[in-house]
Amino acid sequence: MSEGRKRTVVGRVSSDKMEKTIVVEVSRRVTDRRYGKIIQRRSKFMAHDQENECKVGDLVEITEHQPVSRNKRWILTRVVEKAPEV
């Protein structure tokens, strides 16, 4: 992958139980090939959160990065929207 061509995606934090790691669920809408119906697909990415600033429900932007650990290939870029306090 060339430098400067890093993918950026926006998703919701689904887990923050690990130290400096969040699990981000990214939803995308695709058209079913056979029936043409629009369906929702989800992907989960483990991302590095250096400051432990994210909580479950936050809308965040993550960017591709060189491997940080065995499963983490994404880093937190910014928090787009904080989850409402309950």
PDB file of N, CA, C and O in Angstrom:
ATOM      1  N   MET A   1       0.843  -1.181   0.000  1.00  0.00           N
ATOM      2  CA  MET A   1       0.000   0.000   0.000  1.00  0.00           C
ATOM      3  C   MET A   1       0.882   1.235   0.000  1.00  0.00           C
ATOM      4  O   MET A   1       1.824   1.333   0.786  1.00  0.00           O
ATOM      5  N   SER A   2       0.579   2.171  -0.876  1.00  0.00           N
ATOM      6  CA  SER A   2       1.405   3.364  -0.974  1.00  0.00           C
ATOM      7  C   SER A   2       1.082   4.350   0.140  1.00  0.00           C
ATOM      8  O   SER A   2      -0.038   4.389   0.648  1.00  0.00           O
ATOM      9  N   GLU A   3       2.060   5.128   0.504  1.00  0.00           N
ATOM     10  CA  GLU A   3       1.872   6.136   1.544  1.00  0.00           C
ATOM     11  C   GLU A   3       0.913   7.208   1.051  1.00  0.00           C
ATOM     12  O   GLU A   3       1.002   7.624  -0.104  1.00  0.00           O
ATOM     13  N   GLY A   4       0.008   7.659   1.890  1.00  0.00           N
ATOM     14  CA  GLY A   4      -0.947   8.682   1.492  1.00  0.00           C
ATOM     15  C   GLY A   4      -2.243   8.112   0.944  1.00  0.00           C
ATOM     16  O   GLY A   4      -3.171   8.866   0.650  1.00  0.00           O
ATOM     17  N   ARG A   5      -2.326   6.789   0.800  1.00  0.00           N
ATOM     18  CA  ARG A   5      -3.531   6.143   0.300  1.00  0.00           C
ATOM     19  C   ARG A   5      -4.203   5.359   1.410  1.00  0.00           C
ATOM     20  O   ARG A   5      -4.762   4.290   1.162  1.00  0.00           O
ATOM     21  N   LYS A   6      -4.157   5.869   2.618  1.00  0.00           N
ATOM     22  CA  LYS A   6      -4.727   5.152   3.760  1.00  0.00           C
ATOM     23  C   LYS A   6      -6.234   5.353   3.812  1.00  0.00           C
ATOM     24  O   LYS A   6      -6.739   6.461   3.632  1.00  0.00           O
ATOM     25  N   ARG A   7      -6.942   4.252   4.064  1.00  0.00           N
ATOM     26  CA  ARG A   7      -8.395   4.301   4.136  1.00  0.00           C
ATOM     27  C   ARG A   7      -8.842   4.914   5.448  1.00  0.00           C
ATOM     28  O   ARG A   7      -8.216   4.696   6.486  1.00  0.00           O
ATOM     29  N   THR A   8      -9.912   5.674   5.407  1.00  0.00           N
ATOM     30  CA  THR A   8     -10.510   6.261   6.598  1.00  0.00           C
ATOM     31  C   THR A   8     -11.978   5.888   6.612  1.00  0.00           C
ATOM     32  O   THR A   8     -12.673   6.047   5.608  1.00  0.00           O
ATOM     33  N   VAL A   9     -12.460   5.387   7.758  1.00  0.00           N
ATOM     34  CA  VAL A   9     -13.861   5.006   7.883  1.00  0.00           C
ATOM     35  C   VAL A   9     -14.436   5.588   9.169  1.00  0.00           C
ATOM     36  O   VAL A   9     -13.703   5.898  10.107  1.00  0.00           O
ATOM     37  N   VAL A  10     -15.759   5.731   9.198  1.00  0.00           N
ATOM     38  CA  VAL A  10     -16.460   6.250  10.366  1.00  0.00           C
ATOM     39  C   VAL A  10     -17.383   5.152  10.887  1.00  0.00           C
ATOM     40  O   VAL A  10     -18.100   4.518  10.112  1.00  0.00           O
ATOM     41  N   GLY A  11     -17.363   4.929  12.203  1.00  0.00           N
ATOM     42  CA  GLY A  11     -18.205   3.894  12.790  1.00  0.00           C
ATOM     43  C   GLY A  11     -18.460   4.148  14.268  1.00  0.00           C
ATOM     44  O   GLY A  11     -17.964   5.119  14.837  1.00  0.00           O
ATOM     45  N   ARG A  12     -19.242   3.262  14.883  1.00  0.00           N
ATOM     46  CA  ARG A  12     -19.594   3.370  16.301  1.00  0.00           C
ATOM     47  C   ARG A  12     -18.722   2.449  17.130  1.00  0.00           C
ATOM     48  O   ARG A  12     -18.388   1.346  16.699  1.00  0.00           O
ATOM     49  N   VAL A  13     -18.356   2.897  18.311  1.00  0.00           N
ATOM     50  CA  VAL A  13     -17.578   2.069  19.232  1.00  0.00           C
ATOM     51  C   VAL A  13     -18.518   1.041  19.844  1.00  0.00           C
ATOM     52  O   VAL A  13     -19.530   1.403  20.445  1.00  0.00           O
ATOM     53  N   SER A  14     -18.185  -0.250  19.693  1.00  0.00           N
ATOM     54  CA  SER A  14     -19.032  -1.294  20.254  1.00  0.00           C
ATOM     55  C   SER A  14     -18.422  -1.900  21.517  1.00  0.00           C
ATOM     56  O   SER A  14     -19.126  -2.564  22.278  1.00  0.00           O
ATOM     57  N   SER A  15     -17.120  -1.682  21.755  1.00  0.00           N
ATOM     58  CA  SER A  15     -16.479  -2.175  22.965  1.00  0.00           C
ATOM     59  C   SER A  15     -15.282  -1.306  23.313  1.00  0.00           C
ATOM     60  O   SER A  15     -14.520  -0.887  22.442  1.00  0.00           O
ATOM     61  N   ASP A  16     -15.132  -1.043  24.617  1.00  0.00           N
ATOM     62  CA  ASP A  16     -13.970  -0.272  25.093  1.00  0.00           C
ATOM     63  C   ASP A  16     -13.363  -0.936  26.328  1.00  0.00           C
ATOM     64  O   ASP A  16     -12.762  -0.264  27.166  1.00  0.00           O
ATOM     65  N   LYS A  17     -13.521  -2.251  26.439  1.00  0.00           N
ATOM     66  CA  LYS A  17     -13.123  -2.967  27.651  1.00  0.00           C
ATOM     67  C   LYS A  17     -11.623  -3.233  27.743  1.00  0.00           C
ATOM     68  O   LYS A  17     -11.126  -3.616  28.802  1.00  0.00           O
ATOM     69  N   MET A  18     -10.898  -3.033  26.642  1.00  0.00           N
ATOM     70  CA  MET A  18      -9.461  -3.288  26.652  1.00  0.00           C
ATOM     71  C   MET A  18      -8.690  -1.991  26.890  1.00  0.00           C
ATOM     72  O   MET A  18      -9.217  -0.895  26.698  1.00  0.00           O
ATOM     73  N   GLU A  19      -7.448  -2.136  27.307  1.00  0.00           N
ATOM     74  CA  GLU A  19      -6.589  -0.968  27.512  1.00  0.00           C
ATOM     75  C   GLU A  19      -6.077  -0.463  26.168  1.00  0.00           C
ATOM     76  O   GLU A  19      -5.462  -1.211  25.408  1.00  0.00           O
ATOM     77  N   LYS A  20      -6.336   0.816  25.881  1.00  0.00           N
ATOM     78  CA  LYS A  20      -5.862   1.486  24.664  1.00  0.00           C
ATOM     79  C   LYS A  20      -6.343   0.828  23.378  1.00  0.00           C
ATOM     80  O   LYS A  20      -5.716   0.977  22.330  1.00  0.00           O
ATOM     81  N   THR A  21      -7.455   0.102  23.455  1.00  0.00           N
ATOM     82  CA  THR A  21      -8.030  -0.552  22.273  1.00  0.00           C
ATOM     83  C   THR A  21      -9.540  -0.391  22.291  1.00  0.00           C
ATOM     84  O   THR A  21     -10.182  -0.534  23.331  1.00  0.00           O
ATOM     85  N   ILE A  22     -10.095  -0.092  21.126  1.00  0.00           N
ATOM     86  CA  ILE A  22     -11.547  -0.034  20.965  1.00  0.00           C
ATOM     87  C   ILE A  22     -11.941  -0.931  19.795  1.00  0.00           C
ATOM     88  O   ILE A  22     -11.146  -1.172  18.886  1.00  0.00           O
ATOM     89  N   VAL A  23     -13.172  -1.417  19.832  1.00  0.00           N
ATOM     90  CA  VAL A  23     -13.715  -2.168  18.707  1.00  0.00           C
ATOM     91  C   VAL A  23     -14.746  -1.261  18.043  1.00  0.00           C
ATOM     92  O   VAL A  23     -15.702  -0.816  18.677  1.00  0.00           O
ATOM     93  N   VAL A  24     -14.534  -0.998  16.760  1.00  0.00           N
ATOM     94  CA  VAL A  24     -15.400  -0.085  16.015  1.00  0.00           C
ATOM     95  C   VAL A  24     -16.191  -0.889  14.997  1.00  0.00           C
ATOM     96  O   VAL A  24     -15.626  -1.666  14.227  1.00  0.00           O
ATOM     97  N   GLU A  25     -17.510  -0.693  15.002  1.00  0.00           N
ATOM     98  CA  GLU A  25     -18.386  -1.372  14.055  1.00  0.00           C
ATOM     99  C   GLU A  25     -18.757  -0.389  12.952  1.00  0.00           C
ATOM    100  O   GLU A  25     -19.335   0.667  13.210  1.00  0.00           O
ATOM    101  N   VAL A  26     -18.415  -0.754  11.717  1.00  0.00           N
ATOM    102  CA  VAL A  26     -18.665   0.103  10.563  1.00  0.00           C
ATOM    103  C   VAL A  26     -19.776  -0.526   9.731  1.00  0.00           C
ATOM    104  O   VAL A  26     -19.678  -1.687   9.333  1.00  0.00           O
ATOM    105  N   SER A  27     -20.830   0.240   9.469  1.00  0.00           N
ATOM    106  CA  SER A  27     -21.954  -0.249   8.657  1.00  0.00           C
ATOM    107  C   SER A  27     -21.888   0.379   7.273  1.00  0.00           C
ATOM    108  O   SER A  27     -21.543   1.550   7.115  1.00  0.00           O
ATOM    109  N   ARG A  28     -22.226  -0.428   6.282  1.00  0.00           N
ATOM    110  CA  ARG A  28     -22.305   0.085   4.920  1.00  0.00           C
ATOM    111  C   ARG A  28     -23.501  -0.542   4.240  1.00  0.00           C
ATOM    112  O   ARG A  28     -23.903  -1.659   4.564  1.00  0.00           O
ATOM    113  N   ARG A  29     -24.068   0.191   3.292  1.00  0.00           N
ATOM    114  CA  ARG A  29     -25.243  -0.295   2.576  1.00  0.00           C
ATOM    115  C   ARG A  29     -24.819  -0.764   1.192  1.00  0.00           C
ATOM    116  O   ARG A  29     -24.151  -0.035   0.459  1.00  0.00           O
ATOM    117  N   VAL A  30     -25.210  -1.987   0.838  1.00  0.00           N
ATOM    118  CA  VAL A  30     -24.879  -2.551  -0.468  1.00  0.00           C
ATOM    119  C   VAL A  30     -26.145  -3.098  -1.103  1.00  0.00           C
ATOM    120  O   VAL A  30     -27.121  -3.394  -0.415  1.00  0.00           O
ATOM    121  N   THR A  31     -26.118  -3.228  -2.413  1.00  0.00           N
ATOM    122  CA  THR A  31     -27.245  -3.781  -3.141  1.00  0.00           C
ATOM    123  C   THR A  31     -27.029  -5.272  -3.347  1.00  0.00           C
ATOM    124  O   THR A  31     -25.968  -5.697  -3.804  1.00  0.00           O
ATOM    125  N   ASP A  32     -28.036  -6.059  -3.010  1.00  0.00           N
ATOM    126  CA  ASP A  32     -27.974  -7.495  -3.230  1.00  0.00           C
ATOM    127  C   ASP A  32     -27.914  -7.770  -4.731  1.00  0.00           C
ATOM    128  O   ASP A  32     -28.716  -7.243  -5.503  1.00  0.00           O
ATOM    129  N   ARG A  33     -26.944  -8.610  -5.136  1.00  0.00           N
ATOM    130  CA  ARG A  33     -26.741  -8.865  -6.565  1.00  0.00           C
ATOM    131  C   ARG A  33     -27.956  -9.513  -7.230  1.00  0.00           C
ATOM    132  O   ARG A  33     -28.324  -9.175  -8.355  1.00  0.00           O
ATOM    133  N   ARG A  34     -28.557 -10.439  -6.518  1.00  0.00           N
ATOM    134  CA  ARG A  34     -29.645 -11.205  -7.125  1.00  0.00           C
ATOM    135  C   ARG A  34     -30.980 -10.462  -7.125  1.00  0.00           C
ATOM    136  O   ARG A  34     -31.666 -10.407  -8.145  1.00  0.00           O
ATOM    137  N   TYR A  35     -31.341  -9.894  -5.980  1.00  0.00           N
ATOM    138  CA  TYR A  35     -32.679  -9.302  -5.845  1.00  0.00           C
ATOM    139  C   TYR A  35     -32.699  -7.783  -5.921  1.00  0.00           C
ATOM    140  O   TYR A  35     -33.772  -7.192  -6.040  1.00  0.00           O
ATOM    141  N   GLY A  36     -31.549  -7.143  -5.856  1.00  0.00           N
ATOM    142  CA  GLY A  36     -31.503  -5.688  -5.971  1.00  0.00           C
ATOM    143  C   GLY A  36     -31.917  -4.956  -4.716  1.00  0.00           C
ATOM    144  O   GLY A  36     -31.991  -3.727  -4.704  1.00  0.00           O
ATOM    145  N   LYS A  37     -32.190  -5.707  -3.653  1.00  0.00           N
ATOM    146  CA  LYS A  37     -32.605  -5.086  -2.395  1.00  0.00           C
ATOM    147  C   LYS A  37     -31.384  -4.494  -1.685  1.00  0.00           C
ATOM    148  O   LYS A  37     -30.307  -5.090  -1.703  1.00  0.00           O
ATOM    149  N   ILE A  38     -31.550  -3.336  -1.068  1.00  0.00           N
ATOM    150  CA  ILE A  38     -30.453  -2.711  -0.323  1.00  0.00           C
ATOM    151  C   ILE A  38     -30.379  -3.352   1.055  1.00  0.00           C
ATOM    152  O   ILE A  38     -31.361  -3.365   1.797  1.00  0.00           O
ATOM    153  N   ILE A  39     -29.207  -3.885   1.393  1.00  0.00           N
ATOM    154  CA  ILE A  39     -29.008  -4.535   2.680  1.00  0.00           C
ATOM    155  C   ILE A  39     -27.831  -3.886   3.398  1.00  0.00           C
ATOM    156  O   ILE A  39     -26.999  -3.220   2.782  1.00  0.00           O
ATOM    157  N   GLN A  40     -27.779  -4.091   4.699  1.00  0.00           N
ATOM    158  CA  GLN A  40     -26.736  -3.480   5.501  1.00  0.00           C
ATOM    159  C   GLN A  40     -25.692  -4.530   5.871  1.00  0.00           C
ATOM    160  O   GLN A  40     -26.028  -5.608   6.361  1.00  0.00           O
ATOM    161  N   ARG A  41     -24.435  -4.204   5.632  1.00  0.00           N
ATOM    162  CA  ARG A  41     -23.313  -5.068   5.999  1.00  0.00           C
ATOM    163  C   ARG A  41     -22.530  -4.376   7.098  1.00  0.00           C
ATOM    164  O   ARG A  41     -22.415  -3.150   7.117  1.00  0.00           O
ATOM    165  N   ARG A  42     -21.977  -5.192   8.038  1.00  0.00           N
ATOM    166  CA  ARG A  42     -21.206  -4.629   9.140  1.00  0.00           C
ATOM    167  C   ARG A  42     -19.830  -5.259   9.177  1.00  0.00           C
ATOM    168  O   ARG A  42     -19.668  -6.440   8.871  1.00  0.00           O
ATOM    169  N   SER A  43     -18.843  -4.467   9.553  1.00  0.00           N
ATOM    170  CA  SER A  43     -17.487  -4.950   9.757  1.00  0.00           C
ATOM    171  C   SER A  43     -17.016  -4.423  11.095  1.00  0.00           C
ATOM    172  O   SER A  43     -17.362  -3.309  11.488  1.00  0.00           O
ATOM    173  N   LYS A  44     -16.220  -5.230  11.801  1.00  0.00           N
ATOM    174  CA  LYS A  44     -15.671  -4.794  13.080  1.00  0.00           C
ATOM    175  C   LYS A  44     -14.169  -4.667  12.956  1.00  0.00           C
ATOM    176  O   LYS A  44     -13.500  -5.561  12.438  1.00  0.00           O
ATOM    177  N   PHE A  45     -13.641  -3.549  13.434  1.00  0.00           N
ATOM    178  CA  PHE A  45     -12.213  -3.295  13.403  1.00  0.00           C
ATOM    179  C   PHE A  45     -11.727  -2.987  14.808  1.00  0.00           C
ATOM    180  O   PHE A  45     -12.392  -2.278  15.563  1.00  0.00           O
ATOM    181  N   MET A  46     -10.564  -3.522  15.155  1.00  0.00           N
ATOM    182  CA  MET A  46      -9.928  -3.158  16.416  1.00  0.00           C
ATOM    183  C   MET A  46      -9.013  -1.977  16.122  1.00  0.00           C
ATOM    184  O   MET A  46      -8.204  -2.025  15.195  1.00  0.00           O
ATOM    185  N   ALA A  47      -9.142  -0.924  16.911  1.00  0.00           N
ATOM    186  CA  ALA A  47      -8.373   0.300  16.673  1.00  0.00           C
ATOM    187  C   ALA A  47      -7.633   0.718  17.933  1.00  0.00           C
ATOM    188  O   ALA A  47      -8.077   0.451  19.050  1.00  0.00           O
ATOM    189  N   HIS A  48      -6.499   1.375  17.736  1.00  0.00           N
ATOM    190  CA  HIS A  48      -5.665   1.840  18.836  1.00  0.00           C
ATOM    191  C   HIS A  48      -6.185   3.193  19.328  1.00  0.00           C
ATOM    192  O   HIS A  48      -6.319   4.134  18.546  1.00  0.00           O
ATOM    193  N   ASP A  49      -6.472   3.282  20.614  1.00  0.00           N
ATOM    194  CA  ASP A  49      -6.960   4.512  21.253  1.00  0.00           C
ATOM    195  C   ASP A  49      -5.948   4.885  22.340  1.00  0.00           C
ATOM    196  O   ASP A  49      -6.070   4.442  23.482  1.00  0.00           O
ATOM    197  N   GLN A  50      -4.966   5.685  21.988  1.00  0.00           N
ATOM    198  CA  GLN A  50      -3.837   5.986  22.869  1.00  0.00           C
ATOM    199  C   GLN A  50      -4.261   6.591  24.207  1.00  0.00           C
ATOM    200  O   GLN A  50      -3.699   6.243  25.245  1.00  0.00           O
ATOM    201  N   GLU A  51      -5.236   7.481  24.194  1.00  0.00           N
ATOM    202  CA  GLU A  51      -5.635   8.210  25.407  1.00  0.00           C
ATOM    203  C   GLU A  51      -6.784   7.547  26.165  1.00  0.00           C
ATOM    204  O   GLU A  51      -7.199   8.062  27.203  1.00  0.00           O
ATOM    205  N   ASN A  52      -7.304   6.432  25.685  1.00  0.00           N
ATOM    206  CA  ASN A  52      -8.481   5.785  26.287  1.00  0.00           C
ATOM    207  C   ASN A  52      -9.649   6.770  26.420  1.00  0.00           C
ATOM    208  O   ASN A  52     -10.327   6.798  27.447  1.00  0.00           O
ATOM    209  N   GLU A  53      -9.878   7.570  25.384  1.00  0.00           N
ATOM    210  CA  GLU A  53     -10.890   8.625  25.457  1.00  0.00           C
ATOM    211  C   GLU A  53     -12.269   8.185  24.984  1.00  0.00           C
ATOM    212  O   GLU A  53     -13.252   8.864  25.281  1.00  0.00           O
ATOM    213  N   CYS A  54     -12.377   7.074  24.259  1.00  0.00           N
ATOM    214  CA  CYS A  54     -13.654   6.657  23.681  1.00  0.00           C
ATOM    215  C   CYS A  54     -14.446   5.764  24.614  1.00  0.00           C
ATOM    216  O   CYS A  54     -13.886   4.981  25.381  1.00  0.00           O
ATOM    217  N   LYS A  55     -15.752   5.896  24.532  1.00  0.00           N
ATOM    218  CA  LYS A  55     -16.684   5.057  25.282  1.00  0.00           C
ATOM    219  C   LYS A  55     -17.629   4.382  24.290  1.00  0.00           C
ATOM    220  O   LYS A  55     -17.710   4.787  23.131  1.00  0.00           O
ATOM    221  N   VAL A  56     -18.337   3.361  24.744  1.00  0.00           N
ATOM    222  CA  VAL A  56     -19.290   2.647  23.883  1.00  0.00           C
ATOM    223  C   VAL A  56     -20.358   3.619  23.392  1.00  0.00           C
ATOM    224  O   VAL A  56     -20.919   4.382  24.179  1.00  0.00           O
ATOM    225  N   GLY A  57     -20.634   3.589  22.095  1.00  0.00           N
ATOM    226  CA  GLY A  57     -21.656   4.455  21.504  1.00  0.00           C
ATOM    227  C   GLY A  57     -21.106   5.683  20.824  1.00  0.00           C
ATOM    228  O   GLY A  57     -21.837   6.347  20.089  1.00  0.00           O
ATOM    229  N   ASP A  58     -19.834   6.016  21.041  1.00  0.00           N
ATOM    230  CA  ASP A  58     -19.224   7.176  20.377  1.00  0.00           C
ATOM    231  C   ASP A  58     -19.114   6.920  18.878  1.00  0.00           C
ATOM    232  O   ASP A  58     -18.863   5.794  18.449  1.00  0.00           O
ATOM    233  N   LEU A  59     -19.302   7.968  18.090  1.00  0.00           N
ATOM    234  CA  LEU A  59     -19.081   7.903  16.653  1.00  0.00           C
ATOM    235  C   LEU A  59     -17.647   8.375  16.415  1.00  0.00           C
ATOM    236  O   LEU A  59     -17.294   9.499  16.772  1.00  0.00           O
ATOM    237  N   VAL A  60     -16.827   7.521  15.815  1.00  0.00           N
ATOM    238  CA  VAL A  60     -15.401   7.833  15.662  1.00  0.00           C
ATOM    239  C   VAL A  60     -14.940   7.635  14.227  1.00  0.00           C
ATOM    240  O   VAL A  60     -15.573   6.936  13.437  1.00  0.00           O
ATOM    241  N   GLU A  61     -13.821   8.269  13.919  1.00  0.00           N
ATOM    242  CA  GLU A  61     -13.175   8.099  12.622  1.00  0.00           C
ATOM    243  C   GLU A  61     -11.853   7.381  12.862  1.00  0.00           C
ATOM    244  O   GLU A  61     -11.057   7.795  13.705  1.00  0.00           O
ATOM    245  N   ILE A  62     -11.622   6.294  12.110  1.00  0.00           N
ATOM    246  CA  ILE A  62     -10.377   5.545  12.252  1.00  0.00           C
ATOM    247  C   ILE A  62      -9.659   5.493  10.902  1.00  0.00           C
ATOM    248  O   ILE A  62     -10.286   5.570   9.846  1.00  0.00           O
ATOM    249  N   THR A  63      -8.339   5.363  10.960  1.00  0.00           N
ATOM    250  CA  THR A  63      -7.506   5.354   9.761  1.00  0.00           C
ATOM    251  C   THR A  63      -6.606   4.133   9.765  1.00  0.00           C
ATOM    252  O   THR A  63      -6.143   3.698  10.819  1.00  0.00           O
ATOM    253  N   GLU A  64      -6.360   3.583   8.589  1.00  0.00           N
ATOM    254  CA  GLU A  64      -5.442   2.460   8.450  1.00  0.00           C
ATOM    255  C   GLU A  64      -4.062   2.871   8.928  1.00  0.00           C
ATOM    256  O   GLU A  64      -3.667   4.028   8.785  1.00  0.00           O
ATOM    257  N   HIS A  65      -3.319   1.910   9.504  1.00  0.00           N
ATOM    258  CA  HIS A  65      -2.010   2.204  10.065  1.00  0.00           C
ATOM    259  C   HIS A  65      -1.184   0.929  10.018  1.00  0.00           C
ATOM    260  O   HIS A  65      -1.728  -0.159   9.835  1.00  0.00           O
ATOM    261  N   GLN A  66       0.100   1.054  10.178  1.00  0.00           N
ATOM    262  CA  GLN A  66       0.921  -0.159  10.248  1.00  0.00           C
ATOM    263  C   GLN A  66       0.512  -0.934  11.484  1.00  0.00           C
ATOM    264  O   GLN A  66      -0.003  -0.341  12.432  1.00  0.00           O
ATOM    265  N   PRO A  67       0.725  -2.240  11.506  1.00  0.00           N
ATOM    266  CA  PRO A  67       0.263  -3.057  12.629  1.00  0.00           C
ATOM    267  C   PRO A  67       0.787  -2.579  13.976  1.00  0.00           C
ATOM    268  O   PRO A  67       1.987  -2.370  14.150  1.00  0.00           O
ATOM    269  N   VAL A  68      -0.127  -2.408  14.924  1.00  0.00           N
ATOM    270  CA  VAL A  68       0.226  -2.001  16.281  1.00  0.00           C
ATOM    271  C   VAL A  68       0.364  -3.246  17.151  1.00  0.00           C
ATOM    272  O   VAL A  68       1.208  -3.292  18.046  1.00  0.00           O
ATOM    273  N   SER A  69      -0.467  -4.257  16.886  1.00  0.00           N
ATOM    274  CA  SER A  69      -0.406  -5.535  17.595  1.00  0.00           C
ATOM    275  C   SER A  69      -0.940  -6.612  16.650  1.00  0.00           C
ATOM    276  O   SER A  69      -1.107  -6.374  15.454  1.00  0.00           O
ATOM    277  N   ARG A  70      -1.202  -7.779  17.193  1.00  0.00           N
ATOM    278  CA  ARG A  70      -1.647  -8.898  16.360  1.00  0.00           C
ATOM    279  C   ARG A  70      -2.928  -8.585  15.576  1.00  0.00           C
ATOM    280  O   ARG A  70      -3.042  -8.959  14.409  1.00  0.00           O
ATOM    281  N   ASN A  71      -3.879  -7.910  16.200  1.00  0.00           N
ATOM    282  CA  ASN A  71      -5.171  -7.648  15.559  1.00  0.00           C
ATOM    283  C   ASN A  71      -5.422  -6.190  15.198  1.00  0.00           C
ATOM    284  O   ASN A  71      -6.384  -5.896  14.488  1.00  0.00           O
ATOM    285  N   LYS A  72      -4.580  -5.268  15.669  1.00  0.00           N
ATOM    286  CA  LYS A  72      -4.852  -3.848  15.453  1.00  0.00           C
ATOM    287  C   LYS A  72      -4.080  -3.314  14.252  1.00  0.00           C
ATOM    288  O   LYS A  72      -2.850  -3.289  14.247  1.00  0.00           O
ATOM    289  N   ARG A  73      -4.831  -2.886  13.230  1.00  0.00           N
ATOM    290  CA  ARG A  73      -4.247  -2.261  12.051  1.00  0.00           C
ATOM    291  C   ARG A  73      -4.867  -0.897  11.788  1.00  0.00           C
ATOM    292  O   ARG A  73      -4.690  -0.336  10.706  1.00  0.00           O
ATOM    293  N   TRP A  74      -5.588  -0.359  12.759  1.00  0.00           N
ATOM    294  CA  TRP A  74      -6.267   0.928  12.629  1.00  0.00           C
ATOM    295  C   TRP A  74      -5.945   1.775  13.858  1.00  0.00           C
ATOM    296  O   TRP A  74      -5.700   1.243  14.941  1.00  0.00           O
ATOM    297  N   ILE A  75      -5.946   3.094  13.684  1.00  0.00           N
ATOM    298  CA  ILE A  75      -5.766   3.996  14.822  1.00  0.00           C
ATOM    299  C   ILE A  75      -6.905   5.010  14.835  1.00  0.00           C
ATOM    300  O   ILE A  75      -7.472   5.349  13.796  1.00  0.00           O
ATOM    301  N   LEU A  76      -7.222   5.481  16.023  1.00  0.00           N
ATOM    302  CA  LEU A  76      -8.268   6.486  16.186  1.00  0.00           C
ATOM    303  C   LEU A  76      -7.760   7.827  15.667  1.00  0.00           C
ATOM    304  O   LEU A  76      -6.709   8.306  16.091  1.00  0.00           O
ATOM    305  N   THR A  77      -8.517   8.430  14.745  1.00  0.00           N
ATOM    306  CA  THR A  77      -8.154   9.734  14.199  1.00  0.00           C
ATOM    307  C   THR A  77      -8.826  10.846  14.993  1.00  0.00           C
ATOM    308  O   THR A  77      -8.180  11.798  15.431  1.00  0.00           O
ATOM    309  N   ARG A  78     -10.150  10.705  15.170  1.00  0.00           N
ATOM    310  CA  ARG A  78     -10.884  11.721  15.928  1.00  0.00           C
ATOM    311  C   ARG A  78     -12.223  11.162  16.385  1.00  0.00           C
ATOM    312  O   ARG A  78     -12.737  10.190  15.831  1.00  0.00           O
ATOM    313  N   VAL A  79     -12.774  11.805  17.413  1.00  0.00           N
ATOM    314  CA  VAL A  79     -14.111  11.464  17.895  1.00  0.00           C
ATOM    315  C   VAL A  79     -15.069  12.436  17.208  1.00  0.00           C
ATOM    316  O   VAL A  79     -15.004  13.645  17.432  1.00  0.00           O
ATOM    317  N   VAL A  80     -15.950  11.906  16.380  1.00  0.00           N
ATOM    318  CA  VAL A  80     -16.892  12.740  15.628  1.00  0.00           C
ATOM    319  C   VAL A  80     -18.014  13.213  16.542  1.00  0.00           C
ATOM    320  O   VAL A  80     -18.394  14.384  16.521  1.00  0.00           O
ATOM    321  N   GLU A  81     -18.544  12.286  17.349  1.00  0.00           N
ATOM    322  CA  GLU A  81     -19.690  12.608  18.221  1.00  0.00           C
ATOM    323  C   GLU A  81     -19.631  11.732  19.464  1.00  0.00           C
ATOM    324  O   GLU A  81     -19.466  10.516  19.375  1.00  0.00           O
ATOM    325  N   LYS A  82     -19.767  12.359  20.610  1.00  0.00           N
ATOM    326  CA  LYS A  82     -19.763  11.618  21.883  1.00  0.00           C
ATOM    327  C   LYS A  82     -21.137  10.997  22.112  1.00  0.00           C
ATOM    328  O   LYS A  82     -22.158  11.563  21.719  1.00  0.00           O
ATOM    329  N   ALA A  83     -21.152   9.833  22.749  1.00  0.00           N
ATOM    330  CA  ALA A  83     -22.405   9.164  23.082  1.00  0.00           C
ATOM    331  C   ALA A  83     -23.099   9.937  24.200  1.00  0.00           C
ATOM    332  O   ALA A  83     -22.430  10.499  25.067  1.00  0.00           O
ATOM    333  N   PRO A  84     -24.439   9.973  24.193  1.00  0.00           N
ATOM    334  CA  PRO A  84     -25.137  10.669  25.281  1.00  0.00           C
ATOM    335  C   PRO A  84     -24.891   9.976  26.622  1.00  0.00           C
ATOM    336  O   PRO A  84     -24.859   8.748  26.694  1.00  0.00           O
ATOM    337  N   GLU A  85     -24.721  10.756  27.664  1.00  0.00           N
ATOM    338  CA  GLU A  85     -24.506  10.222  29.013  1.00  0.00           C
ATOM    339  C   GLU A  85     -25.800   9.607  29.528  1.00  0.00           C
ATOM    340  O   GLU A  85     -26.874  10.191  29.379  1.00  0.00           O
ATOM    341  N   VAL A  86     -25.695   8.432  30.131  1.00  0.00           N
ATOM    342  CA  VAL A  86     -26.892   7.738  30.637  1.00  0.00           C
ATOM    343  C   VAL A  86     -26.927   7.788  32.145  1.00  0.00           C
ATOM    344  O   VAL A  86     -27.855   7.261  32.759  1.00  0.00           O
TER     345      VAL A  86
END
